[in-house]
Amino acid sequence: MIKSTLLLGILFSSILIMPFASAQQFEKATFQESASIIYDQKISGSIITSIGFETTSNEEIRFPGELIEKINANEKIRAVVFTNAGECVIGVTSEQQCIMINFDYEKLKGDGGIRMVQESAREMGGLLIDDLNQVFRTDAEFHSVYIHTADNANVLLETSGIVSGKGAVSATYVTDKRATDFLFTDIAGILIPKEIRDGGGFYDIAKKLSIHDDSIISVTMIPNEDSNLYMFKITKEIKEKSNNITVIRTLESFEVDKISRTDYFDNRNVPLNSIIQLIIIPSETTKVNAISTHAITDVTTFENIMKKGWFLSSPAGEMIDLKFLFGQSKTISAEELLVETAPWDMQSEMTLYSVEKIESEAEEVPIIENEEGDGDETQYAVLGIIIVAGIGAAIFYLKGYKPKH
């Protein structure tokens, strides 16, 4: 029922938040742009690419103030979601698009049962749907109240259960599906200010992605007591193209040979607010063998995050997770984003070749086995350093964002 793009639980902020010793030395920007590439050999056999924007400022993704007040006044609301992905819940067809007003199941249930949950969700959703139809320029009508029993709708939204995971209830409204390029132009023109739309960079790539017939759009608002989180995302799945991961040309799936930061960040010191993320879900245990820029092994110092390079969140195992930082660079070429991988038996030493090591002997990294001898607990050691903080977590730390639910 749900497309394969909704089956992968990947979230930027999934790593434990740690204070950054030098965080005070750069600006706390609210706007974030990200490019994500997922090579999925296990589930969909596809390459899933996306460009996402998120912010805690309603000046950067703009919803009407009256609507925000209505949503924030209801503590039972988890999120509001618009998407043309189709099949958003059971019974919705691939030719429809959805507005979902998602609630916390336990808060709706109270002392009642399923009937109370369904009636309450429909009643509360009815108070918001006219406003949401106006925002998204739709005429969506009530379809159903759906109780989520699994976490299979979170990749598209990148919300890790906050929006539509287990324990969420969706008052779902549908209308006929519209093409992503039309929706992108229309909705971005309403929600995203001109200075960001004219800033190029990731926005231009998102616009390019939206032209494809099989691309999808999603817009999400997550309520929060202090400042809501607003998200805008374009996703495209390239089917049956993930077989070869020996050499990954990260920008190839975006059909560009370079990627630039938005002009919106010009003259601002915000090194963590433009991120490229590469996820590999291999069919066999795999390791990163080589990268064409240097490895950033520690993101807890200002000096390191001002260098361009790959931060190796999870460089080996059943899932590889790399995040590229621009450092002080405005533009990164396709050649700088090359990544090579190789099978790994989880017993042998890892060798990582980076641009700094190509001309010399590579550094050998011992993998210490645990008591059972399977090496699971230390399979992510690279260059002798255990990485303890994630880029996504750093972004939320710097913003001071704390989820309401």
Secondary structure in CASP SS format (residue, H / E / C, confidence):
PFRMAT SS
TARGET T0000
AUTHOR 0000-0000-0000
METHOD secondary structure of the structure
MODEL  1
M C 1.00
I C 1.00
K C 1.00
S H 1.00
T H 1.00
L H 1.00
L C 1.00
L C 1.00
G C 1.00
I C 1.00
L C 1.00
F C 1.00
S C 1.00
S C 1.00
I C 1.00
L C 1.00
I C 1.00
M C 1.00
P C 1.00
F C 1.00
A C 1.00
S C 1.00
A H 1.00
Q H 1.00
Q H 1.00
F C 1.00
E C 1.00
K C 1.00
A C 1.00
T C 1.00
F C 1.00
Q E 1.00
E E 1.00
S E 1.00
A E 1.00
S E 1.00
I E 1.00
I E 1.00
Y E 1.00
D E 1.00
Q C 1.00
K C 1.00
I C 1.00
S C 1.00
G C 1.00
S E 1.00
I E 1.00
I E 1.00
T E 1.00
S E 1.00
I E 1.00
G E 1.00
F E 1.00
E E 1.00
T E 1.00
T C 1.00
S C 1.00
N C 1.00
E C 1.00
E C 1.00
I C 1.00
R C 1.00
F C 1.00
P C 1.00
G H 1.00
E H 1.00
L H 1.00
I H 1.00
E H 1.00
K H 1.00
I H 1.00
N H 1.00
A H 1.00
N C 1.00
E C 1.00
K C 1.00
I E 1.00
R E 1.00
A E 1.00
V E 1.00
V E 1.00
F E 1.00
T E 1.00
N C 1.00
A C 1.00
G C 1.00
E C 1.00
C C 1.00
V C 1.00
I C 1.00
G C 1.00
V C 1.00
T C 1.00
S C 1.00
E C 1.00
Q E 1.00
Q E 1.00
C E 1.00
I E 1.00
M E 1.00
I E 1.00
N E 1.00
F E 1.00
D E 1.00
Y H 1.00
E H 1.00
K H 1.00
L H 1.00
K H 1.00
G C 1.00
D C 1.00
G C 1.00
G C 1.00
I H 1.00
R H 1.00
M H 1.00
V H 1.00
Q H 1.00
E H 1.00
S H 1.00
A H 1.00
R H 1.00
E H 1.00
M H 1.00
G H 1.00
G H 1.00
L C 1.00
L C 1.00
I H 1.00
D H 1.00
D H 1.00
L H 1.00
N H 1.00
Q H 1.00
V H 1.00
F H 1.00
R C 1.00
T C 1.00
D C 1.00
A C 1.00
E E 1.00
F E 1.00
H E 1.00
S E 1.00
V E 1.00
Y E 1.00
I E 1.00
H C 1.00
T C 1.00
A C 1.00
D C 1.00
N C 1.00
A C 1.00
N C 1.00
V C 1.00
L C 1.00
L C 1.00
E C 1.00
T C 1.00
S C 1.00
G C 1.00
I C 1.00
V C 1.00
S C 1.00
G C 1.00
K C 1.00
G C 1.00
A E 1.00
V E 1.00
S E 1.00
A E 1.00
T E 1.00
Y E 1.00
V E 1.00
T E 1.00
D E 1.00
K C 1.00
R C 1.00
A C 1.00
T H 1.00
D H 1.00
F H 1.00
L H 1.00
F H 1.00
T H 1.00
D H 1.00
I H 1.00
A H 1.00
G H 1.00
I H 1.00
L H 1.00
I C 1.00
P C 1.00
K H 1.00
E H 1.00
I H 1.00
R H 1.00
D C 1.00
G C 1.00
G C 1.00
G C 1.00
F H 1.00
Y H 1.00
D H 1.00
I H 1.00
A H 1.00
K H 1.00
K H 1.00
L H 1.00
S H 1.00
I C 1.00
H C 1.00
D C 1.00
D C 1.00
S C 1.00
I E 1.00
I E 1.00
S E 1.00
V E 1.00
T E 1.00
M E 1.00
I E 1.00
P C 1.00
N C 1.00
E C 1.00
D C 1.00
S C 1.00
N C 1.00
L E 1.00
Y E 1.00
M E 1.00
F E 1.00
K E 1.00
I E 1.00
T E 1.00
K E 1.00
E E 1.00
I E 1.00
K C 1.00
E C 1.00
K C 1.00
S C 1.00
N C 1.00
N C 1.00
I C 1.00
T C 1.00
V E 1.00
I E 1.00
R E 1.00
T C 1.00
L C 1.00
E H 1.00
S H 1.00
F H 1.00
E C 1.00
V C 1.00
D C 1.00
K E 1.00
I E 1.00
S E 1.00
R C 1.00
T C 1.00
D H 1.00
Y H 1.00
F H 1.00
D C 1.00
N C 1.00
R C 1.00
N C 1.00
V C 1.00
P C 1.00
L C 1.00
N C 1.00
S E 1.00
I E 1.00
I E 1.00
Q E 1.00
L E 1.00
I E 1.00
I E 1.00
I E 1.00
P C 1.00
S C 1.00
E C 1.00
T C 1.00
T E 1.00
K E 1.00
V E 1.00
N E 1.00
A E 1.00
I E 1.00
S C 1.00
T C 1.00
H C 1.00
A E 1.00
I E 1.00
T C 1.00
D C 1.00
V C 1.00
T C 1.00
T C 1.00
F H 1.00
E H 1.00
N H 1.00
I H 1.00
M C 1.00
K C 1.00
K C 1.00
G E 1.00
W E 1.00
F E 1.00
L E 1.00
S E 1.00
S E 1.00
P C 1.00
A E 1.00
G E 1.00
E C 1.00
M C 1.00
I E 1.00
D E 1.00
L E 1.00
K E 1.00
F E 1.00
L E 1.00
F C 1.00
G C 1.00
Q C 1.00
S C 1.00
K C 1.00
T E 1.00
I E 1.00
S E 1.00
A H 1.00
E H 1.00
E H 1.00
L H 1.00
L E 1.00
V E 1.00
E E 1.00
T E 1.00
A E 1.00
P E 1.00
W C 1.00
D C 1.00
M C 1.00
Q C 1.00
S C 1.00
E C 1.00
M E 1.00
T E 1.00
L E 1.00
Y E 1.00
S C 1.00
V C 1.00
E C 1.00
K C 1.00
I C 1.00
E C 1.00
S C 1.00
E C 1.00
A C 1.00
E E 1.00
E E 1.00
V E 1.00
P C 1.00
I C 1.00
I C 1.00
E C 1.00
N C 1.00
E C 1.00
E C 1.00
G C 1.00
D C 1.00
G C 1.00
D H 1.00
E H 1.00
T H 1.00
Q C 1.00
Y C 1.00
A C 1.00
V E 1.00
L C 1.00
G C 1.00
I E 1.00
I C 1.00
I C 1.00
V C 1.00
A C 1.00
G C 1.00
I H 1.00
G H 1.00
A H 1.00
A H 1.00
I H 1.00
F H 1.00
Y H 1.00
L H 1.00
K H 1.00
G C 1.00
Y C 1.00
K C 1.00
P C 1.00
K C 1.00
H C 1.00
END
